[in-house]
Amino acid sequence: MSIETDIKQKKFRSPFQKLALNLMYTTKWLEYKQLESFKEYDITPQQYNVLRILRGQQGNPIKVSDITERMLDKSSNTSRLVDKLLAKNLAKRSSCESDRRAVDVVITEEGLALLKVLDPFIEDWENRFNIISEEEAEQISALLDKLRENENQA
């Protein structure tokens, strides 16, 4: 389907407006599809993102502030997300040895087990991009990077 059909809009002010609306619509569509995969496991995409970051630490502790820097959704309340993961026993926290004011977080075995269950769902979710070539994926990714680079220079 086209963006025109999906949002029932025939004309756009400019190709840039069409692009902006298409990006926002597609982002929400992807988020919804991902959310469907997580619902059964009582986890949100933001909680998944924290678990993904923790798994990437390979057992090494990470400060909550460092998790925040790496989050995909910069508006997420990382401390609250970590608290929810702690309550579900998917992560554990300890005092940071190098900074007594900071808190270190690591993923638990339960957290790793949940990610192992979710990995096939995420792979299926990512496979929806297989309709474009790897070269096209790289090109789109580079264009999106270019859009964000412009924001950093403004």
URGI-V690149 format. One line per field, one symbol per residue. psi: psi as a letter, one per 20 degrees, with the letter a starting at -180 (. if undefined). burial: 1 if it has 16 or more other ideal C-beta (glycine too) atoms within 10 Angstrom, else 0. A space follows every 50 residues. Layout:
BEGIN
psi = ???
burial = ???
END
This chain:
BEGIN
psi = qrhgghjlphqqhrhhgggghgggghghgggghghhhhghjlqrhhgggg hggghiilipqqqhhhgghiqhniiqnhggggghhghjkirqqrqphioi irpqqqqrhhghgghhhhghggggghiiiiiqrhghggggghhgggghhh hhi.
burial = 00100000000000000100110000000000010011000011111111 10111000001111001100000001010011011001011100010000 00111111001001100100100010000000000000000000000000 0000
END
